[in-house]
């Protein structure tokens, strides 16, 4: 990937269409093997989940008092992943940021499937899955409603809203592109694109309405970027558990979410760009900008870690001090230090423009960031529970095969969905690319002169 | 207690379809739902019946009450009328139910085929074989039959004795490994009578225990714990507020040492020597009582060889300890020295200490009309075993859970003897180690299914009645014996005029009536006894004098410190001598001091561990209790077990619990741990050993995380001075300093117009005996999960005895160990409630923090937010192997997989009492509702009651002990409804 060839720095409108449509061409053997592999992981996870539902949660390594560990970690991780998608597609849209055009579809797709993956985990972790609907406020003969004081109910609404809005947003943006694809597609694909283009004719009125709806949806989605992960963070901050009970959690979680999400966008878009030869459309300029967000949020995260620790020291609350001492130096302290290296140290490499414009480096760093962010949630969730207020009840979590498989399956499930969507839907917005094509030419030409040599 | 239930109506009751319906082992058709087509007037569905009977789990003789629902016993409680139990029983007593419902009980008679396998046979066939074998043995001469059983009370023992006589044999053993021989022989030597005295711990001001773990297994633990709580209760003595002082001399701390002021870590086997050193100091200081008629010259001569210096050197303790214990015993108004173990000389020394200090007849009392000795002295038992070895016995019968193959001394080689005997008959409940060689196995009734009586001490006559229909197709042991004796016929056979054991017990009580209460109507006397569990009378103290000859006796003590490591075996507080091992409650409740479950472990001091090359440091944070396996070589062979490194044992000593290591005895006991009896000498529980560290790993399991309280307010203690000054102990927690004095709330407090339930727990009275834990398991249908799942953190106990070890820095101003029951605190601001998304965790109008199982979806958020970590999650669906499910309390839901559960303050008991009160149109009275834990507590450390009633005993207790009152983790402002009362300790300077 390092030798990415910047063949044509002046894509024309027709090149955008061609390149994106080429990405949508029927997949080869490698592609289908990859999808099959992801599907296999998913199936394996479903199998283990079934076993867990049948036998009970005891098949996992969950323990008294570490009642939440990998499942809720996965939940927070995937919800966090989702956020950068909305940031890129909605907030950057409102700010009229030009470089979002090439990556926003990919990020938004990621959002939808990440939320869909995240949404599974509150179900997977339930002791009695078959009564999950008790958290839904539905009319019933006993006048029983969920307890709106519980952050888990807030979660339910936050995630539900988020999934709805981001799905609508994604499919709204797809309309003109699907219409475009419809024109060249044949067979069942034509039917598919016809459905998702919702009768798009490209009339002036349609364009005007489209723009307005898109803007409104972006406006709807924008607060969700901040609110959803704040609500998720309140699952923890609203309790009195040392290590969870902290007012910094909401901004800290949101920053972390953007951080991990942008990293995952990098992880996803770099191979896509490479394998489906979208280098002219998704240029190094886009990646560079993403990397800058990653770097910036990494600095916020580092600051948050410092403030969190400082406040514990400053409060001198013995309960908090003990928990944090365990977090740093306890039996599972290495998780914390790996996390610090992944989240705070490695992203510092992104200060170098050479690293930011090198796809291999970016890819590797993005993987580390995701490992670090997964561990961050794990350290907070499992570690704090293990070192709770009752010293006699301290017990650390050790994973069993069920959670490991289900966690792997969540990646399989996500990647399978994402890969299928990316293959069958335009993964880069042709419409918006064309809108900003002159910008793109200029940006690449002026900012990356040294790349011309290639 | 039940009113007006006669034997007649009991039998009528037992014969009904209703009672039989719940019983497996009867014909399958009767196992269906209770039909009640013809309702039985004695069984009201949903209303429990109570039967008074006696506990047979140890020799203490606690009177108990069995709660019976729809024909099956579901709970055992102490009999309030009984002077020994006074309404409480220990964990072992509670677990007798699991002996009754044990799934591994022998279901039918069996015979052993030539190839060693067992074959079911009919009862007729079994009885026929039994008698035929006896007949042929009796024909070939006298004394060809040996019977090894356990004592079952005077009436039944009498049957056994007469039965064996009819068959022309006198080889009779009533076996008990943790026996009375040393105590009786010492009493004989000192006072000229082989009686057992009674002890009055409550009347003493100072207690010195020479190896007697009286709060664990020694003597009568329920009674002694109750007395000890009184002894430790702060009260005015000579105008100053004080608590009794107690020293415990033993290489291992134990709960007795945990509750003592002073743990004297003498080498095992030197307890008697220390006692002699103390005696020497008392005599030389002139602290002996003036009014005793002891020959002073002889006494001085007697103790001359035991000056405190040489004694303390040999025992490995500081010399000041010996002299200060002497001043405790010699200078207190009343004091008590007690001896434990199997060593005669320790008992003699302790009796002498009491006699010399004038406490004989005060804290150590011999009674008139003490019951005759029931157990066979070990030397006589050894003779019988020897006769089996010598081939003089044709038929040996092992019965009543005596299990000689397990518990008889290794030197006797009983297993080989039992293999040698031509025909071995085993009669009992769960086939144990001794049943493995048996040719004929006969299932007998559990004591709770049998008519019995018991006479544990002068003035206490108890009657044991069957509390339910037999669970299995078993028969009463003594019915079989009576029938057999009748078959033998002859003159001796006519001595057994009774048809069955019920008649025999009844007849014995008619005799008793003519003796105790000749004026009363015999029928009335009998039914009164059934109702109250027995006949109780004040016993007369007998004046005894010291036999001066004892002072000329030469005692032999080891005079130097041992060179080797010493192994000190101790009876496990729950498994006792091994008989508890088949009861899963007793296996799963953590041993209070080590908190280890389901195992045999080796307690080793960190120093000793270093010596043998064990690198693992003493660190409380590891989640297993021990992992390194060592090989211990004793003169009787070697065994392997994992090491538990703990400061609660003397350096150079390996403390190992007795009770595991059964080769049979049901699924819960089989092949688990080590049988220590196999390695111990005959009359001692310590032995020099060599230890070798192996490479093997074996995980000891504990539900306990950290043993260090980390300065948190979980279990608190205060010194006597602080209590006298009436001030709260200094709190080192800075976070608490800025706490407002009262509760602070953002909203108006919620009012509880009716009842508001709360609890006061006196940590000072708690001995860690875990009776409350066992009671909770029994009352609330708590599931047993087994060792592997305890290791996973899946233990289900709603109530746990929490144990913390004071750090070395704070040891001088802390009790030896922090022990207290921790259960749901039923917080007013319950942190578990607002986080539940579905209102499964809710507050009731009576201030209870309730958990609605049907509503729970298992998010486990409540446990995450519970500061006390008292909630338990059903990781799997709980299982009870048949017929253990019969024990389940029908008033308490059995929880399914995936729901959270926790302490309910026994809401079923509250509701039942409230319904009763409402039916009668009145308010609940204080004390009418009592939770299972409070009911079981031998020391009455737990008081339950209505917070809105300012005159309730519970509220009064916390008000009257205000300086001692605290709540756990107050900085969280969860407002727990349980107030704890601090434990009181003597600072080291004041001892």
Contacts between the chains, C-beta under 8 A, distances in Angstrom:
chain1	res1	chain2	res2	distance
A	55	B	876	6.3
A	55	B	897	7.7
A	56	B	874	7.0
A	56	B	875	5.4
A	56	B	876	3.9
A	56	B	877	6.3
A	56	B	897	3.9
A	56	B	898	6.2
A	57	B	858	7.2
A	57	B	873	7.3
A	57	B	875	5.4
A	57	B	897	7.8
A	57	B	898	6.6
A	58	B	789	7.0
A	58	B	792	7.2
A	58	B	794	6.1
A	58	B	875	3.0
A	58	B	876	4.4
A	61	B	792	7.5
A	62	B	875	7.6
A	63	B	792	5.8
A	63	B	793	3.1
A	63	B	794	7.2
A	64	B	703	7.9
A	64	B	793	4.3
A	64	B	794	6.9
A	64	B	795	7.2
A	64	B	863	7.3
A	64	B	869	7.1
A	64	B	872	7.0
A	64	B	873	7.0
A	65	B	793	7.7
A	65	B	863	6.4
A	65	B	864	7.5
A	65	B	869	4.9
A	66	B	793	7.5
A	67	B	860	3.8
A	67	B	861	8.0
A	67	B	863	5.0
A	67	B	864	5.4
A	67	B	873	6.8
A	68	B	860	6.6
A	68	B	861	8.0
A	68	B	864	6.2
A	122	B	859	7.9
A	125	B	859	7.4
A	125	B	860	7.9
A	126	B	857	5.6
A	126	B	858	5.2
A	126	B	859	6.4
A	126	B	898	7.3
A	127	B	856	7.2
A	127	B	857	6.6
A	127	B	858	1.7
A	127	B	859	7.4
A	127	B	860	6.8
A	127	B	873	6.8
A	127	B	874	7.2
A	127	B	897	7.1
A	127	B	898	3.0
A	127	B	899	6.2
A	127	B	900	7.5
A	128	B	856	7.0
A	128	B	857	4.9
A	128	B	858	4.8
A	128	B	896	8.0
A	128	B	897	7.7
A	128	B	898	4.0
A	128	B	899	6.6
A	129	B	898	7.9
A	131	B	857	4.6
A	132	B	857	6.4
A	134	B	837	7.6
A	134	B	838	4.3
A	134	B	855	6.8
A	134	B	857	5.3
A	135	B	837	4.7
A	135	B	838	6.1
A	135	B	857	7.2
A	144	B	838	7.9
A	144	B	839	6.9
A	144	B	855	7.6
A	146	B	837	5.3
A	146	B	838	5.9
A	146	B	839	7.5
A	147	B	834	7.0
A	147	B	836	6.1
A	147	B	837	5.9
A	147	B	838	6.8
A	147	B	839	5.0
A	149	B	834	4.2
A	149	B	835	7.9
A	150	B	834	6.3
A	150	B	835	5.3
A	150	B	836	5.8
A	150	B	837	4.1
A	150	B	861	7.2
A	151	B	835	6.7
A	152	B	835	7.2
A	152	B	837	3.9
A	152	B	859	5.8
A	152	B	861	6.0
A	153	B	837	4.7
A	156	B	837	7.4
A	235	B	861	7.9
A	238	B	835	7.2
A	239	B	831	7.0
A	239	B	835	6.5
A	239	B	861	8.0
A	239	B	864	6.3
A	239	B	865	4.4
A	240	B	831	5.5
A	240	B	865	6.4
A	240	B	867	6.5
A	240	B	972	5.7
A	241	B	864	6.3
A	241	B	865	6.5
A	316	B	734	5.9
A	316	B	735	7.3
A	317	B	735	5.1
A	318	B	710	7.3
A	318	B	711	6.3
A	318	B	712	7.2
A	318	B	733	5.8
A	318	B	734	7.3
A	318	B	735	6.1
A	319	B	712	7.3
A	319	B	735	7.5
A	319	B	971	7.8
A	322	B	710	5.8
A	330	B	621	7.6
A	331	B	621	6.9
A	331	B	622	7.9
A	385	B	864	6.0
A	388	B	867	7.5
A	388	B	869	6.2
A	389	B	712	7.1
A	389	B	867	4.4
A	389	B	868	7.6
A	389	B	869	7.6
A	389	B	969	5.9
A	389	B	972	7.2
A	390	B	705	8.0
A	390	B	712	8.0
A	390	B	714	6.7
A	390	B	822	7.9
A	390	B	867	7.1
A	390	B	868	6.1
A	390	B	869	4.6
A	391	B	705	6.4
A	391	B	706	3.8
A	391	B	707	8.0
A	391	B	708	6.1
A	391	B	709	6.0
A	391	B	710	5.0
A	391	B	712	6.6
A	391	B	714	7.4
A	391	B	804	7.6
A	392	B	704	5.4
A	392	B	705	5.6
A	392	B	706	6.2
A	392	B	707	7.6
A	392	B	714	7.3
A	392	B	802	5.0
A	392	B	803	7.5
A	392	B	804	6.9
A	392	B	822	7.8
A	392	B	869	8.0
A	393	B	705	5.4
A	393	B	869	3.8
A	394	B	621	7.2
A	394	B	623	8.0
A	394	B	705	3.3
A	394	B	706	4.8
A	395	B	623	5.7
A	395	B	705	5.1
A	395	B	793	5.0
A	396	B	623	6.6
